[in-house]
Amino acid sequence: MRVFGSTDFFGVWVVRAAFVLAVFGWGVGFYGPPIFLHAVVERTGWPLGTVSAVVTLHFLSGALVVVYLPKLYARWGLPTVISVGAVVTSVGVWGWAVASEPWHLFVAALGSGMGWVTLGSVTVNAVISPWYRRTRPRALAIAYNGGTFGGVLFSPLWVTLIALQGFAGAAMVVGVVMVVVIISLGALVFIHTPQDLGQQSDGLSKSCVGEHFASSSRPPLPGGQLWRDRAFQMLAIGMAVGLFGHMGLLAHLFSLLAVTLGSQYAGLVMGGLTVCALLGRTAAAHLLTLGWDRRAIAGASYTIQAFGALTFLFADSGHVFLILLAAALIGSGLGNGSYLPPLIAQSDFAAEDVPRVVATTVAISQAVYSFAPLVFGLLLSASSGDSHTGVGAQSVVFFAVANGVLLLAAVCFFACRLGPGRAARQRA
């Protein structure tokens, strides 16, 4: 099926490879830690607060690396960076599985956190951007769907493999497969550029299908001007707050559902939650083709998720329908938290500012949401001690705070809607 133009255009293969890259990046590095948290607590009996702090370190250490990724790509080349990142991630996850002392976990989290960001959103944007301009939103949507599919695949897969082979065996199997696949993608696909193959963005097809990519005519914002720009501030805060809510929910939702529904059913619900994320991102991509305001779409997405957190407040083990409805509402926007901000950057800022805006907002958001597992873990611990709790009365504060955080993210996006035309008239 010719989605982007001629099948001779190598960008088609880049999108497919980016999809696979995202499957492993998000499936291991983003959706994995909530499962790892539960597995470590079950295996060791260590306090929930301690293991939650390890999850925080996992994401915080990644934030320290992600802002430097463009420089690492320029210095070493993207294939080398992602290959090394895959190896480091695999070793780190295996360290989670075999840790015999809490400090072992913290060391392992440094590796898994620093490694997985090389397989995440900044890298997906880096590999897609040279190949697509007019159809970049659609190309990114397909590539980011790999991250969502990673949640669909890996959430139940981790649970099943850990049950069958133990955490160490599961980490070994997934790690080896990931390293082989990522190194192969780097050597066969990501090593190429349009210039190397004598091609240009979108395959030089005048009949290329898809929406015209709307870019901003705003002047560049060098140095500190970017930090003083209201559009940048609201984008960075909205993305950071929104992903803080996402990670706070995801880090503990599996454990809450496992107590309420059982581990196997909880894994299926987590997988179904990411199916809803795929559908939500597809709907957002369709609205983009209709010319809807990107920030308005993001704000609406977070509003829907806030209703999901509110629904969990009224659910317990006797209200399975409400649990599934709440998970579906929250899941519908999970894919848009990382998908829409780069597209907002590309429409609201000068072209030369976009890479810096994307890398900076991702780094800020990851630094902020890295504390979410710890903060939300403390909320649960304050309600129930270190004992395991499920969806119900003891987790009301947990979901109430999540509701407030998601609503705040929605306000940030609604508060500063620019769009290409209005962005051209804005100044720092």
C-alpha positions in Angstrom: 0.0 0.0 0.0 1.5 3.3 -1.1 0.9 5.6 1.9 3.8 8.0 1.4 4.4 7.8 -2.3 6.6 5.6 -4.4 7.7 2.3 -2.8 11.2 3.1 -4.2 11.4 5.9 -1.6 13.6 4.6 1.2 11.8 6.7 3.7 9.0 4.1 3.8 11.6 1.6 5.3 12.8 4.2 7.7 9.3 4.6 9.1 8.9 0.8 9.4 12.3 0.6 11.2 11.4 3.5 13.5 8.2 1.6 14.4 10.2 -1.4 15.4 12.7 0.8 17.3 9.8 2.3 19.2 8.3 -1.1 20.0 11.5 -2.0 21.9 12.2 1.4 23.3 8.8 2.0 24.9 8.1 -1.7 25.5 11.3 -2.1 27.6 12.1 1.3 28.9 8.7 3.0 29.4 6.1 0.3 29.9 8.6 -2.1 31.5 9.4 -0.4 34.8 5.9 -0.7 36.3 6.1 -4.5 35.7 9.7 -4.5 37.1 8.5 -2.6 40.2 5.9 -5.3 40.9 8.3 -8.1 40.2 11.0 -6.7 42.4 8.7 -6.1 45.3 7.2 -9.6 45.0 10.6 -11.2 44.8 12.4 -9.3 47.5 9.7 -7.8 49.8 11.6 -4.5 49.7 9.5 -1.4 50.6 7.4 0.1 47.8 8.9 3.5 48.5 12.4 2.2 47.9 11.6 0.5 44.6 9.5 3.5 43.5 12.6 5.6 44.0 14.5 3.2 41.7 11.9 3.8 39.0 12.4 7.5 39.5 16.1 7.2 39.1 15.6 5.1 35.9 13.7 8.0 34.2 15.8 10.8 35.8 19.1 9.4 34.6 17.6 9.2 31.1 16.7 12.9 31.3 20.4 13.7 31.9 21.3 12.0 28.6 18.4 12.9 26.3 19.3 16.6 26.1 22.7 15.6 24.7 21.4 13.1 22.1 21.7 15.5 19.1 25.3 16.1 19.9 25.9 12.3 20.3 24.3 11.7 17.0 26.5 14.3 15.3 29.7 12.9 17.0 29.2 9.1 16.8 26.4 8.6 14.3 22.8 7.5 15.1 23.4 3.8 14.4 26.2 3.6 16.9 24.3 5.5 19.6 21.2 3.4 19.4 23.2 0.1 19.3 25.2 1.0 22.4 22.0 2.2 24.0 20.3 -1.1 23.3 23.2 -3.0 25.0 23.2 -0.7 28.0 19.5 -1.0 28.4 19.6 -4.8 28.3 22.3 -5.0 30.9 20.5 -2.6 33.1 17.2 -4.5 33.0 19.0 -7.7 33.8 20.5 -5.9 36.7 17.0 -5.2 38.0 16.2 -8.9 37.9 19.3 -10.2 39.8 19.7 -7.4 42.3 20.3 -8.9 45.8 20.6 -5.6 47.6 18.7 -2.3 47.1 21.8 -0.4 46.0 22.2 -3.0 43.2 18.8 -1.8 41.9 20.0 1.8 41.8 23.0 1.0 39.8 20.9 -1.1 37.4 18.5 1.8 37.0 21.3 4.1 35.9 22.0 1.8 33.0 18.4 1.0 32.0 17.5 4.7 32.2 20.4 6.1 30.2 20.1 3.4 27.6 16.4 3.4 26.8 16.3 7.1 25.9 18.4 6.4 22.8 15.5 4.3 21.6 12.8 6.9 22.5 11.0 9.9 21.1 14.0 12.1 20.3 15.6 9.4 18.3 12.3 8.6 16.5 12.1 12.3 15.5 15.7 12.3 14.5 15.3 9.4 12.1 12.0 10.5 10.6 12.6 14.3 10.1 15.2 14.1 7.3 12.9 11.9 5.2 9.5 13.6 5.7 8.2 17.1 5.7 4.8 17.4 4.1 3.6 14.1 5.5 5.7 14.2 8.7 2.7 14.1 11.1 1.5 10.9 9.5 5.0 9.4 9.4 5.5 10.2 13.1 2.1 8.8 14.0 3.0 5.5 12.4 6.4 5.4 14.1 5.0 6.4 17.5 2.4 3.7 17.1 5.3 1.4 17.6 5.7 2.7 21.1 2.1 2.1 21.8 2.3 -1.4 20.3 5.3 -2.0 22.5 3.0 -1.5 25.5 0.4 -3.8 23.9 3.0 -6.5 23.3 5.3 -6.1 26.3 2.9 -5.5 29.2 1.4 -9.0 29.0 4.7 -10.5 27.6 6.7 -9.4 30.6 4.2 -10.9 33.0 4.1 -14.2 31.1 7.9 -14.5 30.7 8.5 -13.7 34.3 5.9 -16.3 35.4 7.5 -18.9 33.1 11.2 -18.2 33.4 11.6 -15.8 36.3 12.6 -12.1 36.0 16.2 -12.9 35.2 15.3 -15.3 32.4 12.8 -12.9 30.9 15.3 -10.1 31.0 17.9 -12.2 29.2 15.5 -13.3 26.4 14.1 -9.8 25.8 17.6 -8.2 26.0 19.3 -10.5 23.5 16.4 -10.2 21.0 16.4 -6.4 21.4 20.1 -6.0 20.9 20.2 -8.2 17.7 17.2 -6.3 16.2 18.4 -2.8 17.0 21.9 -3.4 15.8 20.5 -4.8 12.6 18.2 -1.8 12.0 21.1 0.5 12.6 23.3 -1.2 10.1 20.7 -1.8 7.4 18.3 1.2 7.7 19.4 4.1 10.0 22.8 4.3 8.5 21.3 5.8 5.3 20.3 9.5 4.7 18.3 11.0 1.8 21.5 12.6 0.5 23.3 9.2 0.4 20.6 7.7 -1.8 20.0 10.8 -3.9 16.5 11.3 -2.6 14.7 14.1 -0.9 12.0 14.4 1.7 8.7 12.8 0.9 10.1 11.0 -2.1 9.8 14.0 -4.4 6.3 12.9 -5.4 4.0 15.7 -6.3 1.1 13.4 -5.8 2.3 12.6 -2.3 -0.8 11.9 -0.1 -1.4 13.6 3.2 -1.8 17.0 4.8 0.5 19.8 4.0 2.9 20.4 6.8 2.2 23.8 8.2 5.4 25.5 9.5 5.7 28.7 11.4 7.0 31.9 10.0 8.1 33.1 13.5 11.6 34.4 13.7 14.3 32.3 15.5 14.6 32.5 19.2 18.3 32.1 19.9 19.8 31.6 23.4 17.7 32.8 26.3 14.9 34.2 24.1 13.5 30.7 23.8 13.1 30.3 27.6 11.3 33.6 27.8 8.8 32.7 25.1 5.3 32.0 26.4 4.5 29.5 23.7 7.6 27.5 24.7 6.9 27.8 28.4 3.3 26.5 28.1 4.5 23.7 25.8 7.2 22.6 28.1 5.1 22.8 31.3 2.1 21.1 29.6 4.2 18.3 28.3 6.0 17.8 31.6 2.9 18.0 33.8 1.0 15.7 31.5 3.7 13.0 31.3 4.1 13.3 35.1 0.5 12.2 35.4 1.0 9.5 32.8 4.0 8.0 34.6 2.5 8.3 38.0 -0.5 6.3 36.8 1.5 3.8 34.8 4.1 3.1 37.4 1.6 1.8 39.9 -1.5 1.0 37.9 -0.4 -2.6 37.2 0.2 -3.3 40.9 -3.2 -1.8 41.8 -4.9 -3.9 39.1 -3.0 -7.0 40.0 -4.4 -6.9 43.6 -7.9 -6.2 42.3 -8.0 -8.5 39.2 -5.0 -10.8 39.4 -1.7 -10.5 37.6 -2.8 -12.1 34.3 -5.9 -10.0 33.9 -4.0 -6.9 35.0 -1.4 -7.5 32.2 -4.3 -7.8 29.7 -5.8 -4.6 30.9 -2.5 -2.8 30.6 -2.2 -4.1 27.1 -5.7 -3.0 26.3 -4.9 0.4 27.7 -2.2 0.8 25.1 -4.5 -0.3 22.3 -6.7 2.6 23.3 -3.5 4.8 23.1 -3.0 3.7 19.5 -6.6 4.5 18.7 -6.3 7.9 20.4 -3.2 8.8 18.4 -4.9 7.7 15.2 -7.8 10.0 16.0 -5.4 12.8 16.7 -3.6 12.3 13.4 -6.9 12.4 11.6 -7.8 15.7 13.3 -4.5 17.1 12.2 -5.3 16.3 8.6 -8.5 18.4 9.1 -6.4 21.4 10.3 -7.4 21.3 14.0 -5.3 23.3 16.4 -2.6 21.0 17.7 -2.6 22.5 21.2 -6.4 22.2 21.4 -6.2 18.5 20.5 -3.6 18.0 23.3 -5.8 19.8 25.8 -8.8 17.8 24.8 -6.8 14.6 25.1 -5.7 15.4 28.7 -9.3 16.4 29.6 -10.5 12.9 28.6 -7.8 11.3 30.6 -8.7 13.3 33.6 -12.2 11.9 33.4 -10.6 8.5 33.3 -8.8 9.1 36.6 -12.1 10.5 38.0 -13.9 7.2 37.0 -11.3 5.2 38.9 -12.4 7.0 42.1 -15.7 5.2 41.9 -14.3 1.8 40.9 -13.3 -1.1 43.1 -13.1 -4.9 42.7 -16.9 -5.1 42.3 -17.0 -2.6 39.4 -15.0 -4.2 36.7 -16.9 -2.2 34.0 -15.9 1.0 35.6 -12.3 -0.2 35.9 -12.2 -1.0 32.1 -13.9 2.3 31.2 -11.4 4.3 33.3 -8.5 2.4 31.7 -9.8 3.1 28.3 -10.3 6.8 28.9 -6.8 7.2 30.3 -5.3 5.0 27.6 -6.9 7.1 24.8 -4.5 9.9 25.4 -1.3 8.1 26.5 0.0 8.0 22.9 -0.5 11.7 22.4 1.6 12.9 25.3 4.8 12.3 23.4 3.4 12.5 19.8 1.7 15.9 19.8 4.4 18.2 21.4 7.0 17.7 18.6 4.3 18.5 16.0 3.3 21.6 18.1 7.0 22.6 18.0 7.2 22.2 14.3 4.2 24.4 13.7 4.8 27.0 16.3 8.5 27.7 16.1 11.1 28.6 13.4 12.5 25.5 11.6 16.0 26.0 13.0 14.6 26.1 16.6 12.6 22.9 16.3 15.4 20.4 17.2 16.3 22.4 20.2 12.7 22.8 21.3 12.0 19.1 20.9 15.1 17.9 22.7 14.7 20.5 25.5 11.0 19.8 26.1 11.6 16.0 26.2 14.5 16.5 28.6 12.4 18.7 30.9 9.4 16.5 30.8 11.5 13.4 31.5 13.3 15.1 34.4 9.9 16.0 35.9 8.0 12.8 35.3 11.0 10.8 36.7 9.8 11.8 40.1 6.2 10.6 39.5 6.7 7.0 40.5 8.2 8.1 43.8 5.5 10.8 44.5 2.6 8.5 43.6 4.2 5.6 45.4 4.4 7.8 48.6 0.7 8.7 48.1 -0.1 5.0 48.1 2.2 4.2 51.0 0.6 7.0 53.1 -2.8 5.5 52.5 -2.0 1.8 53.0 1.5 1.6 54.4 3.9 -0.8 52.5 1.1 -3.4 52.1 -0.3 -4.0 48.6 -3.5 -2.2 47.8 -5.9 -2.4 44.9 -8.3 -0.1 43.2 -10.7 1.2 45.9 -10.9 3.3 49.0 -7.2 3.1 49.9 -6.2 4.5 46.4 -8.7 7.4 46.3 -6.0 10.1 47.0 -3.8 8.5 44.3 -6.5 8.9 41.6 -7.7 12.3 42.8 -4.1 13.7 42.5 -3.8 12.1 39.1 -7.1 13.8 38.0 -5.8 17.2 39.1 -2.5 16.8 37.4 -4.1 15.8 34.1 -6.5 18.7 34.2 -3.6 21.1 34.8 -1.8 19.8 31.7 -5.0 20.4 29.7 -5.2 24.0 30.9 -1.5 24.6 29.8 -2.3 23.5 26.3 -5.6 25.4 26.0 -4.0 28.5 27.5 -1.6 29.1 24.6 -3.0 28.0 21.2 -0.9 29.6 18.4 -1.1 27.7 15.1 1.0 28.7 12.1 -0.9 32.0 11.4 -1.0 33.3 14.9 2.5 32.1 15.7 3.8 34.3 13.0 2.6 37.4 14.9 3.9 36.4 18.2 7.3 37.6 19.6 9.4 36.5 22.5 
